[in-house]
Amino acid sequence: FYNPSLGAMESHIISMHDQQIYIAALGKYFYFNQYEALHLESSFKFTEQEIKQLALNIGYKTQALFTDTKKHFIDALWQVQKS
């Protein structure tokens, strides 16, 4: 669903029943109640200029921007700026 206060799409999964999940790599159990939501991700949208500015803010330079024909998404290639 869209969260207007974040300006982002959010993805959640819902436990259909009370359950426990064991993750062997962590050696840990996780407990979920019926209808409990688990937030998986937030998908933020940025303009080309915002992407370029984000890169600069953290010491990268935008090398290229790749987009679909409708410009529904952008993949950015960044390179570390040399000091």
C-alpha positions, -999 to +999 in steps of 0.1 A: +000+000+000+010+036-005+021+054+027+017+092+020+035+102+052+067+084+039+061+090+002+067+053-004+050+020-013+052-005+015+051-043+012+037-065+041+029-102+046+002-113+069+004-144+091-028-164+084-026-182+118-006-183+150+028-198+142+064-201+150+092-200+124+127-213+130+156-198+111+185-222+114+212-198+102+203-176+132+195-204+156+164-185+165+126-189+166+102-161+156+065-161+168+037-146+148+001-142+158-028-147+134-032-116+112+001-101+124+017-080+097+054-082+089+068-052+070+091-064+042+102-032+024+095+004+016+100+015-020+108+052-024+106+070-057+132+096-067+136+119-097+168+118-118+180+149-101+173+135-066+193+104-075+222+124-087+221+145-056+219+115-033+250+101-050+269+134-045+258+136-008+276+104+000+307+108-021+296+091-054+293+104-089+265+092-112+280+075-142+248+065-160+210+062-155+192+033-171+154+035-175+125+018-192+108+035-222+081+049-199+105+060-172+087+040-146+120+030-130+156+040-130+187+019-122+217+042-114+254+034-119+275+052-093+313+055-090+332+066-059+346+101-063+383+102-059+395+126-032 
